[in-house]
């Protein structure tokens, strides 16, 4: 996990162990914690030393973890195969005191114990490094004395990377809601001006001539007509005033014939 967080490609890392039980346990842990994580991923292979014969990789993590006895690791040929699979880096996890007391492995472990027994890491030096082999590192070297310390360090490093990535996404990849609203407000006047300019351009394409304008005014402005109620009111005489227009003839009812005869007499 630490190497992948620094940028080492997962396919250039292989994990070797000397027991099938450890192999299955390491695979289960990787599948649960690292398999679907884009920041870590799965290593190239997790297998036993015997099955990795004839193969190599750039970085090898070798587990020689035992609790009580060396067991079948007393065979020097198996140890030679395990320690000759790496091209660039070999990291061994084991109890040094257990193997130092083994007579068959004394020459090999004498050479190993001549090197530092604790893990030295440089967290500020990502992959790939420009520093050549043998040069003194320009950054501070941190010493890891045991596995609990390494697990705690990797956890803190992973959480810091997650928080940094989340902050970067919020700052550079996503705009805050207030900035989005301001951007929309700035764009709306431009859109209104564009629509007004398009409307004026459309009106400017069809300009009516003066004759068309006059004829349109004549056709669109008809003569006003008097409503029927107003015409009837004007023709009817007003009570108590002079009648409007010519007087209508007055027709008296016909007289009674008996009254006419009496008048003649």
Helices and strands as residue ranges (DSSP letters): H 2-5, G 10-12, E 13-17, H 20-33, E 45-48, G 50-52, E 57-63, G 71-74, H 76-83, E 86-93, H 96-100, H 106-113, E 119-121, E 142-144, H 147-168, I 169-173, H 177-205, H 210-220, H 228-235, H 257-264
